[in-house]
Amino acid sequence: MMKRIFKNVELEKGYTCIVSPKNSELKYIEFGRIFLPEKNDEYMGETGNREASLTIFGGKCSIQVETVAQKASYNSIGDRRDVFSGKPTMVYLPPNVEYRIIAESTVEIGVSMAPSNSSSPPILVKPEDVMENQVGDWNWRRTVYTSIGENVKAQKLLVGETLNPPGNWSSYPPHKHDRKGPSEVPLEEVYFFKVKPPNGFGLQRIYTSPEDEEPFDEIFLLENNDTVVIPRGYHSNNDGSRHHEVCHL
C-alpha cells in the first residue's frame, strides 16, 4: 500500500513536487510548492498538457504568462502574510502556458495540476473574486474560500482553502466521492495543511466501508506543511486543540 501522508517535505528554492501519480495512489493530480526566499528570485515553468493553479500562500510576486494567443502580466499580486491573514490570490493557467514568477518578497506558492485540454484563458483570481462560504454548524463550522469553482472554467481542478476555528471539525460529516451515484461523483483530493502556531497539530481519519474490496482505516497526526492524499474513502479532520488553527488547501 502506498503512503497517504507526506510529512513536511523540505523545500528547495524553486519548485518542489510533493505528491503525484508517480509516488502515490493518485491518478491525475500533482501538487507541489514554489518557494522563492529572496526578493528578485525567479522561477520559470510551463504547464504542458495540464492545467494548473498557483495559490499564493504568503508573500508578494509578479507572474508573467504567455500562451500561443496572448501575453499577460499580473504585477505585485499577493497581499497576505500567510494563509490565516485573509483570502488567497490565485492564478489559473490552462495547458501549453509558459510562466515566470518574480518574487517581490519571500513568497510561497501552492501548485495544483491535472491533465486537461481546456481552452480557457489564464485568469487572475484576486481576493475579492474568491467565493466565501460558512459551512457546517456548532463545532464543525468552518470558512471555505473557493478560488476555482463556478467562477473559473477549469476542466479538472477545483481549488480552495478551508479554515477551521480552533478545535473544530472539517470535512464533516464524514463523506466520500469515489464513485458515480445520485449524491456522489468520483473525485480525488489532495489536502495540504498549514497550522497556527506552527508547532500545533490536527487529526485526520480516512476509511472505507467494511465491505470494500480493499478496506483501510487510517488516522494521521497533521502537522504544519503536511500533505494528505485522498484517492478514495470517507474522510474528516479535526484541529485537535482549542489553541491551534488549521487551514488546508
N, C-alpha and C positions, 0 to 999 in steps of 0.2 A: 504494500500500500504506500502510495506517495504521500509525503507530508502535506498538511494543510495549513500549518502556521510557519511563517518565516520571521524569525526574531531579528528586529532592528538591524537590518543589513547595513554594513558600514558603507558610507558614501565616499565616492571619489569625485573630484572635480569633473563636471560634465554629466553624462547620462549613466545611470546605474540601473540595469534591468533587475527587478526583484522576482517577479513571477511571470511565467509564460507557459504555453503548451509544452515547452522543452523540459521544464523542471517541475511540472505539476499535473493535476488531472484536468486542467483547463483545455478546452478545445479551440477557443477563439481569442480570449483576452490576453494581452500583455500589459503589465503595469510596472512602472519604474519611476525614478525620481531624477530630476536635473538639479544639480547643486552648483552654484557659482558663488564662491566665497568672497570675491573682491569686486569692487566697482570696476567696470570696463571689462571684466571677464566675459568671454563669449562662448556660445555653443551653437554649432550648425548641425541640422538634422534634416531628414526627409521622411515623408510618410509612406512612400512606395505604394503598395496595393492595399493600404489600411487607412481608415480614418482615425483621427486622434483628438484628444482633448488635453490641453495644457492648463492645469489648475494651479494658480499661484497660491501656495500655502502661506508665504510671507516674503516681504521684500518688494522691491520695485525693479522693473526692467522695461526694455523696449523689445518688441518682437516684429521682425520683418518677414513677410511671407511672399512667395512667388509661385504662381500657377502658370499653366500654358496661356491662360487668357488674361491674367491680371497680376499686379503687384500691389501690396498694401503694407503700411507701416502702422503699428499700434505703439505709440510712444508714451513712455513714462506711465505704464499701467501697473496696477497692484498698489493698493493704498492701506494695507493692513499689516500689523506687526506679526500676527500669527493667526491660526485658524479660529482662535477664540476671540478675535478682535473685529468681527464684522463679516459681512458676506464676501464670498470669493469673487475674484476676477478670473475669467476663463477664456481661452481661445480655442475655437473648434476648427480643425483642419481636415479637409477631405483628402482622398487619395491623390498621389502624384504632386505633392506640395513640397517645396524646399523652404526651410525656415531658419532664421538666425535670431538668437536671443542675446541681447547685450545687457549685462547687469548694471543697474544704477545704484545698487547696494548689495549686500549679501542677499541672495534670492534662492528660494527652494520651490520647485515646481513638480507637481504630480502629473505623470504622463500615462494616460489610458489609451490603448489602441486595440482595434479589431479589424479583421478583413472586411472590405467594403468596396462597392462600386458606386458610391454616392457621387452625384454631380452637384451637390450643394457648394456654394462658395465658402471661403473662410469667413468666420464670424467672430467678432469680439463680443463677449458677453460681460458687460460691466456689472458691478454690484447691484445697481438699480434695476438691471434686467433680470436678475436672479429671482425665481419664484420662491416665496417663503410660505411654509405651512406649519401650523401647530398640530401635531399628530398625537393621538392617544389621550390618556386621562390619568389622573392620580399619579402613581409612581411609575407609570410607563409613558408619561408625556415627554415629548421631545420636539425640537425645532428642526425642520427639514428644509435645506436650501437646494433647489434643483437648478443646476446650470444648463444641462442638456436634457430637455424634455420636449414638451409640445412647442417650445419657443425656438427650437433648432431642428432643422430637417436632417438629423443624423440618421443613418441607416441601421446601425447596430448598437451604438453607445447610448446609455442612459447614465448620466453622471450627476452627482450632487454630494452634499455634505450633511451629516446628521449630528446635531449637538445634543448631548444628554446632560440635564442638570445633575449635580452630584447625587449618586445613589440610585438614579432611575434606570429602568429597563429601556432597551431599544429593540427594534425588530420584534416587537411584542404586540399581540400574542404570537408565539412561535408559528412560523409559516414556511412553506416551501414553494418552489416554482421550477420543477424539473420535468414536467410532462404536460401535454395538452389536455385541457378539460374545461368544463363550464366556468370555473373560477380560478383557473391556473394556466399560465403559459410557461414554456421552458426558457429559463434564463440562467446563466452562470454569473456569479458575483465575485468580486474581489473587494475586501474591506481593508483599508489602510487606516491605522489608528494613531491619533495624537492624544496625549494625556497631559492634563494640567493639575498639579505640578508634574514635571517630567518623571519624578520618581513614584508617581501614583500608579494605579492599576485598575483593570476591569476584568470581567469574566465573559466567556462566550461558550455556548453549547451548540454543537451541530450533531444531528442524529437522524436516523431513518426509522421507519416503522419496523417492527419485529419481522414482518413477513417479507421485507425487502430481500432480493436475491443476494445482495452483498451488504448486510446490515452493519452499521457502525454507530457509536455513541461516544463523542469526544468532548471534553471540556478543556478550554485553553485559558491560561493566565495571560491577559492582554497588558502589554507594557508599551511605553512610548515608541512609536515608529515600527510597531509590529504590523505584519500583513497576513490576512487570513484568506484562504481560497475556499469558496463555497460552490463546488460544481453541482451539488445536489443535496437534498436533505432539508429537514426542518432546522431553523436557526433562530437564536435570540441572544442578546448580550446585555450585560449589566455593568454599571460603573464601579461596583464593588465597595465604594466608600462614600460617605457624605462629604468627604473632604477632597474628592477628586472629580474633575470634569473630563469627559471623554468625547472626542469628535472622531467620526470616521467618514472617509471618502467613499 
